[in-house]
Amino acid sequence: MASDFEKPDKIHTLYQDEIETKMWPLPVKELLFLGKKTAPKLYNMKIRTIGDLAKTNKEFLIKKFGKFGKQMWEYANGIDNVEVIYIPEKPKGIGMSTTLSIDISNIKKLEEVLANLVDQVCFRLRKKNMKANVVSVSLRTKDFVDFSHQEKMLEKTDSSIIIYSEAKKLLREMYKIRNSYKAYWN
């Protein structure tokens, strides 16, 4: 139910103490799992809102709709005892970034930072039993100008050495481009 609510900051909640104010004023047809054929039947019974349904005698609804009557009443009252099972999905990609406390334009120092980031990414790849097939390197200047390069590798890997080699190559390509934007790198 909460996923259909709209708030200015797009955060959706439906806590037990919010059911009366957020859910009950809604039309009964908005109740989760309520079918198109059931809503007109409820309207004919003068049950127009979820709140009307929540306040209807549960036994009456069971006589009229069977087990579904009980389920409708429970949903209208915020009762759902089905266990929620969370199955985390594997991420599509793993990345790392950092914001440096000082501006660095020296390629060797940038490569040191890059090596550290690659080590962290590869550790996370191995931890999730994943391998990378694309390497991407991005830089942002002190003036918020972004540079990025990426490369698809021939084989998937979780090797820090191989990924660092590719990332370093991409960094050096961007470093050459920086001459066109030298004012951003000083």
N, C-alpha and C positions, 0 to 999 in steps of 0.2 A: 504494500500500500504506500509506504513512504517514498518509494522510487518515483511515484507519479506526482508528488508534491513539488511545488516550485517555490523557491525562496530567492531573494536577491543574490545571495552568495552561493547558490546551488548546493547547499548542504541540506540533506533531508533527514528528518528524525520522526519517529513515532513512538515515543515512550508511553508506558502505561498511563501516566497522568496526563498525556496529551490527547488521548483517544476521543474524549468527549468534545474537545474544542476543535480538533483537526479533522477527525474522521466522521463523527456523527452528523455534522451538517451536510455531508456529501450525499448526492442521490444514491439510492440503494443499488442501482445498476453499476456503481463504481466499486462495489465490494468485490474483493478478490475471489475469483472462481465462480462468481454468480453468472449463470448463463443468460442468453438473450431471451429464452422462453420463461425463465423464472421471474425476471423483473416485472413483466406485465401482470403476472399472478399476484405478486406482492403489492403492486399499485392498486389492483382491484380490491385488495384487503386493507386499503388505506395505509399501507406501509410504503412511504415515499423516500425516506432518508435512512441512512445506516443507523442513525440514532433511533428512529422508529422501530427498526428491526431489533436493535439491542434491547429495547424496552418491552418488546412483545414477549408474552409468556412462552418459555422454551418448550414446555409440554405441548402447547397448542401447535407450535411449528413442527414438532416431531410427528404429531398426528397428521398434519397436513402434508409434510414433505418427507417423512421418514428420517433416516440417518442424516440426510442432507439438511433437514430442518435444524437439527442439533448443530451441525457444522456451521451453517449460516449464522445462527445465534452466537456461537462461540467466536467466529471471526468478527462479527459486529461488535462484540465485547472485548476484542483484543486477546482472545484465548486461542493459542495454537501450540500444542504440545509436541509437534513433530520435531525430531532432533535435527539440528542444523549441522551438516557435515561439510567442513571446509577442506577442499582439495586444492592445494596451491598448484598453480600452473608454472611450468618452466618458463623463465623469461625468454623473450625473443632475442634479446641482446644484453650484453653486460658492458658497462662503461664506467669510467671514473673521470672525475674532473677536480680541479683545485683552483682556488683563487690565491694568487701569490701576494705576499705582503709588500713586495717591492716589484717594480717593473724590471723585467729581464729581457735584454735583447741579444745577449751573448749566446750563440748557438750551442756551445758546450754545456753551459749552465741549463739551457732549455732541455738538452738531451738527458741531463741528470734527472730533471723533474719528470721527463717522459719515462725514463727507466723505472722510476718509482711507481708511476701510475700503471705501467704495463705489468709490473710485478703484482700489484694489487688486483688488477683485472684477471690475470692468469690464475692467481690463487682462487678467486671467486669462480672462474670457469671450472677449475678442477674440483672445487667443493660441490658444484652443482652437476658434475659429470657431463660437462659440455665442452664443445670445441668451437673455435671461431673460424669463420670463413671470410669475414670482411674485417679490415682494420680501418679505423677512421681516426683522424687527428684533427682537432680544432684548436684554434687560438683566438683570443679576444685581446685587442689592444687596450691601452689605458683610455682610449677615446671610444671604446666599445665598437670597434670595427672588427668584424669576424672574418677569419680565414679558416677554411677546412678542406681537407683532401681525404679521400678514402680509396681503398684498393681491395678488390676481391682476390683472395689468395688461391693458389692452385689446389691446395689441400687444406682440410680443416685441421686445426691444431690448438693445443692448450700450452704450447711451449713458449716460455717467456723469451727465449733467445730468438725464435723465429718471429714472433709477433713484434718484439722490440726492433728487430732488423727492418721489418716492413714499416713500422711506425716512424722510425728514424728516417727512413727514405722519404716518407711523406712530409715529415717536419722539414727536411732539407729542401724539398721542392717548394714548400711554402716560404721558407727563408729566402729563397731566390726571388720569389715574387715580391717579397717585402721591399726590395729596392725600388719598386714602383710606388710604394706607399711609405717611404722612409720616414716621413714626418710622424707617422703613427707609432713608430718603433723606438723613438729616442726618449 
